[in-house]
Amino acid sequence: MKLRSANDTWTYLKNLNKPICMYGMGNGADKILRVLDEKGIEIADFFASDGFVRGHTFHSKKVLSYSETKEKYPDFAVVLAFGSSLPDVMENFYRISNEKELVAPDVPVCGGELFDHDFFIHHEAEIDRVYSSLADERSKEVFSNVIDFKYSGNISYLGGDDAGREDVLCGILSPKDYRITADLGAYNGDTARELLSVTDSVEKIYAIEPDKRSYKKLTTFITESRLEGRVIPIFAAAGEKDGEGLFSSEGNRNSGLSEKGKDTIIIRSVDSISRGEKLDMIKYDVEGAEKGAILGSIEQIREHKPDLIVSVYHRSEDIFALPCLINSICPEYKLYMRRERYVPAWDVELIATVK
């Protein structure tokens, strides 16, 4: 597929002949700042939305309001350093992008390589292969928009996609035939709730969640919804094989298996958990550990060909490497891609089905 932007994010920012101000603070900003520093790109100031400035500082600089930033710098570019799916917040993103040059750098959620020019060239053949393999035009549009955004940081590529889980379940998949499913990265039971709202056929959901706070929310949901015995909570991380690993427990997108994690967590494979039971659907949203979790499902995938819903946004390579992996395990799958409206390109899902 052909890119629609001349330069990648970092080349574009490097070549700007104007001050660059960062919109947002926190962990996301720190990740972006580390890359900017490596590439010799300076941030002139930090700002927050008007009404959210409280006189605080960030990296030894006073945080300005957007209005104050416009007064200080008549012409400046904006680096967006946080994400949101809230309509009013995203509307503000696009309003600012209409006033100023705005770039939202794609720094991988779970670390690893940047999706820059060299990365794209190195993986161009795989990207083309996945684009050609997608089952419908909407999937190809979602895929190409995400690739273009990851390369350029231009949020205009993220304006049109909007697909909720119900759209996936009812528009592509047929959950009325599901009996046993597995939810990897069950969080607070949101996927189980969505699935049970569209079908009464499900008898058992293995709900696997490794984060302590999220697991507590999950068990509370099960108890309050009277789903004991139907939704089976498993306090573990999903992986390629049973064992133990280090886990960073944050209660959010920063949770996950990590060599820097402070907690020891049990790791379970889907094939071990299911013990030969036929699974009808597996959802993978395991904060960057999707590859291992898929490899831990090989027996299920090869023998029973369950429907798969896979998050493909945590690492730069996920959007093409995970479809290639699934295709190598089971070439019969039809592959679709959908994305909920979010800036940056988070909540991107690969859907695989043989139906």
C-alpha positions in Angstrom: 0.0 0.0 0.0 1.2 3.5 -0.7 1.7 6.0 2.1 -0.1 9.3 1.9 2.4 11.3 3.9 5.8 12.4 2.6 7.6 12.3 5.9 7.3 10.2 9.1 6.4 11.9 12.4 10.0 12.5 13.6 11.3 13.8 10.3 8.4 16.2 10.0 9.0 17.6 13.5 12.7 17.8 13.0 12.2 19.9 9.9 9.8 22.4 11.5 11.1 26.0 11.7 8.9 27.1 14.5 8.5 26.4 18.3 6.9 23.1 19.2 4.7 23.0 22.3 3.4 19.8 23.9 -0.3 19.4 24.8 -0.6 17.1 27.8 1.5 15.7 30.6 1.9 12.3 32.3 3.3 8.9 31.3 2.4 9.4 27.6 4.2 12.7 27.5 7.3 11.2 29.2 7.5 8.5 26.5 7.3 11.0 23.7 9.8 13.3 25.3 12.3 10.5 25.6 12.1 9.9 21.8 12.2 13.6 21.0 15.3 14.0 23.1 17.0 11.1 21.3 16.2 12.8 18.0 17.3 16.2 19.1 13.9 17.8 18.9 13.1 20.4 21.6 9.8 21.3 23.2 9.4 25.0 23.9 6.6 24.8 26.4 3.8 22.6 27.8 0.2 23.5 27.8 -3.2 22.2 29.0 -6.7 23.0 27.9 -8.1 26.3 29.1 -9.7 25.8 32.5 -7.4 22.9 33.5 -4.3 24.9 34.4 -3.6 25.0 38.1 -0.2 26.7 38.3 1.7 23.4 38.2 4.9 22.6 36.4 6.1 19.8 34.2 9.7 19.0 33.5 10.6 22.3 35.3 8.4 24.4 33.0 5.3 26.2 34.0 2.3 24.6 32.3 0.5 27.2 30.2 -3.1 27.3 29.0 -3.8 27.0 25.3 -4.7 30.7 25.2 -1.5 31.7 27.0 0.5 29.6 24.6 -1.1 31.3 21.6 -0.3 34.7 23.1 3.4 33.7 23.8 3.9 32.1 20.4 2.0 33.6 17.4 3.0 30.6 15.3 3.8 27.2 16.8 3.2 23.5 16.3 1.5 21.1 18.7 2.6 17.7 19.8 -0.3 15.8 21.3 0.8 13.7 24.3 -2.4 12.0 25.6 -5.3 10.1 24.2 -9.0 10.0 24.5 -12.2 8.6 23.0 -14.5 11.2 24.7 -16.3 13.1 22.0 -15.8 16.5 23.5 -12.1 15.9 24.1 -11.6 14.6 20.5 -13.5 17.6 19.2 -11.0 19.8 20.9 -8.1 17.9 19.4 -9.5 18.5 15.9 -10.3 22.1 16.6 -6.7 22.7 17.6 -5.5 20.8 14.6 -7.5 23.2 12.4 -5.8 26.2 14.0 -2.2 24.8 14.4 0.0 22.1 12.9 -0.7 19.2 15.3 1.1 15.9 15.4 0.2 12.9 17.6 3.3 10.8 17.7 2.7 7.0 17.8 4.8 5.7 20.6 4.1 2.0 21.2 2.0 1.4 24.3 4.2 -1.5 25.4 7.5 -0.2 24.0 9.6 -1.5 21.2 10.4 -0.1 17.8 8.9 3.1 16.5 6.8 3.1 13.4 9.1 5.4 11.5 10.3 5.4 7.8 13.0 2.7 8.3 10.4 0.5 10.1 7.9 0.9 7.3 10.4 0.1 4.6 11.6 -3.0 6.5 8.1 -4.4 6.9 6.5 -3.0 3.7 6.0 -6.5 2.2 4.2 -7.8 5.3 2.0 -4.7 5.4 1.1 -5.2 1.7 0.4 -8.9 2.3 -2.0 -8.1 5.2 -3.8 -5.3 3.3 -4.4 -7.7 0.4 -5.6 -10.5 2.7 -8.3 -8.4 4.4 -11.9 -9.7 3.7 -13.7 -6.4 3.0 -13.2 -2.8 1.9 -14.0 -1.4 5.3 -11.2 -3.5 6.8 -8.7 -2.2 4.2 -9.8 1.3 4.9 -9.3 0.9 8.6 -5.9 -0.8 8.1 -4.6 1.9 5.7 -5.8 4.7 7.9 -4.0 3.3 11.0 -0.8 2.7 9.0 -0.9 6.2 7.7 -1.5 7.6 11.2 1.2 5.5 12.8 3.7 6.8 10.2 2.7 10.5 10.2 1.0 11.3 13.5 -1.7 13.1 11.4 -5.0 12.6 13.3 -7.1 13.4 10.2 -6.6 9.7 9.3 -8.5 8.7 12.5 -11.7 10.7 12.0 -13.9 8.2 10.2 -13.6 4.8 11.9 -16.1 4.0 14.6 -17.0 0.4 15.4 -18.1 -0.8 18.8 -17.9 -4.4 20.1 -21.6 -4.9 19.3 -20.9 -4.0 15.7 -18.2 -6.7 15.6 -20.3 -9.3 17.4 -23.4 -8.7 15.4 -22.0 -7.4 12.1 -19.2 -9.9 11.4 -19.5 -12.7 13.9 -22.5 -14.9 14.9 -22.5 -15.3 18.7 -25.9 -17.0 18.7 -23.9 -20.2 18.2 -21.4 -19.7 21.0 -21.4 -22.1 23.9 -17.9 -21.7 25.5 -15.7 -18.7 25.1 -12.4 -17.3 26.5 -11.9 -13.7 27.4 -8.1 -12.9 27.7 -7.7 -9.5 29.5 -11.2 -9.6 31.0 -10.8 -6.3 32.8 -14.0 -5.6 34.7 -16.2 -8.1 32.7 -17.1 -5.6 30.0 -16.6 -8.1 27.1 -18.7 -10.7 29.0 -21.4 -8.2 29.6 -21.4 -7.2 25.9 -21.5 -10.9 24.7 -24.3 -11.9 27.1 -26.3 -8.8 26.0 -26.5 -10.2 22.4 -26.9 -13.9 23.0 -28.3 -16.3 25.6 -26.5 -19.3 24.2 -23.2 -18.9 26.1 -22.9 -21.4 28.9 -19.3 -20.6 30.0 -16.9 -17.8 29.7 -13.3 -18.2 30.9 -12.4 -14.7 32.1 -8.6 -14.3 32.5 -7.4 -11.2 34.2 -3.9 -10.6 35.8 -4.3 -7.1 37.3 -5.3 -7.2 41.0 -7.6 -4.1 40.8 -9.2 -5.2 37.6 -9.7 -8.8 38.8 -11.5 -7.4 41.9 -13.9 -5.5 39.6 -14.4 -8.6 37.5 -15.4 -10.8 40.5 -17.7 -8.0 41.8 -19.4 -7.9 38.4 -19.8 -11.7 38.4 -21.3 -11.7 41.9 -23.6 -8.7 41.4 -24.8 -10.1 38.0 -25.3 -13.6 39.5 -23.1 -15.1 36.9 -21.2 -17.5 39.2 -20.5 -20.7 37.3 -21.2 -19.1 34.0 -18.3 -16.6 34.0 -15.2 -18.3 35.4 -12.7 -15.8 36.8 -9.0 -16.8 36.5 -6.4 -14.7 38.2 -3.5 -15.2 35.7 -1.8 -13.7 32.7 -2.4 -15.3 29.3 0.7 -16.7 27.6 2.3 -19.3 25.4 2.6 -21.9 28.2 1.9 -22.4 31.9 4.4 -20.9 34.3 5.2 -17.7 36.1 6.3 -14.3 35.1 6.8 -10.7 36.4 3.9 -8.4 36.1 3.4 -4.7 36.4 0.1 -4.1 38.1 -1.2 -0.6 37.3 -5.0 -1.0 36.9 -4.8 0.5 33.4 -3.1 0.2 29.9 0.3 0.2 31.6 -0.4 -3.2 33.3 1.2 -6.2 31.7 3.9 -8.8 31.7 7.2 -7.1 32.0 10.8 -7.8 33.0 10.6 -4.7 35.2 7.4 -5.9 36.9 7.4 -6.1 40.7 4.7 -8.8 41.1 5.0 -12.5 40.3 2.0 -13.7 38.4 0.8 -17.2 37.2 0.8 -17.6 33.4 -1.8 -19.8 31.8 -2.2 -20.9 28.2 -5.7 -21.1 26.6 -5.0 -24.7 25.5 -4.2 -25.6 29.2 -7.3 -23.8 30.6 -9.7 -25.3 28.0 -8.3 -28.9 28.5 -9.7 -30.0 25.2 -13.1 -28.2 25.4 -14.1 -26.7 22.1 -14.0 -22.9 22.4 -16.3 -20.9 20.1 -14.6 -17.6 20.5 -11.4 -16.2 22.0 -10.8 -12.5 22.7 -7.2 -11.3 23.2 -6.5 -7.9 24.8 -3.5 -8.6 26.9 -1.4 -5.4 26.7 1.3 -6.4 24.3 1.4 -10.1 25.2 -1.0 -11.1 22.3 1.6 -13.0 20.3 2.4 -15.4 23.2 -1.3 -15.8 24.0 -2.1 -16.7 20.4 0.7 -19.3 20.5 -0.8 -20.6 23.7 -4.0 -21.2 21.7 -2.6 -23.2 18.8 -4.4 -26.4 19.6 -7.7 -24.6 19.8 -7.1 -22.6 16.6 -6.0 -25.6 14.5 -8.6 -28.1 15.8 -11.7 -26.0 16.5 -11.1 -22.7 14.5 -12.9 -20.5 17.1 -13.7 -16.9 16.2 -10.9 -14.6 17.3 -11.0 -10.9 18.4 -7.4 -9.7 18.7 -6.1 -6.3 19.9 -3.5 -5.2 17.4 -2.3 -1.8 18.6 0.0 -2.4 21.6 3.2 -2.8 19.6 4.2 -1.2 16.3 4.4 -4.6 14.6 1.1 -6.0 15.9 -1.1 -4.6 13.2 0.6 -6.7 10.6 2.6 -9.4 12.5 -0.5 -10.8 14.4 -2.6 -11.2 11.2 0.4 -13.0 9.6 0.8 -15.2 12.6 -2.9 -16.2 12.7 -2.9 -16.9 8.9 0.2 -19.1 9.3 -1.6 -21.2 12.0 -4.9 -21.4 10.2 -5.0 -20.1 6.6 -8.8 -20.8 6.4 -9.6 -17.7 8.5 -11.2 -14.6 6.9 -9.6 -11.5 8.4 -11.4 -8.3 9.2 -10.2 -5.1 11.0 -12.3 -2.6 13.0 -11.4 0.3 15.2 -13.3 2.3 17.8 -12.9 6.0 17.4 -9.9 7.0 19.5 -7.0 9.4 19.3 -4.3 8.0 19.0 -4.9 4.7 17.1 -5.8 2.6 20.0 -8.6 0.0 20.3 -7.9 -1.5 16.9 -9.1 -5.1 16.6 -8.4 -7.9 14.2 -11.4 -10.3 13.8 -10.8 -13.8 12.4 -13.5 -16.2 11.5 -14.0 -19.2 9.2 -17.7 -18.6 8.8 
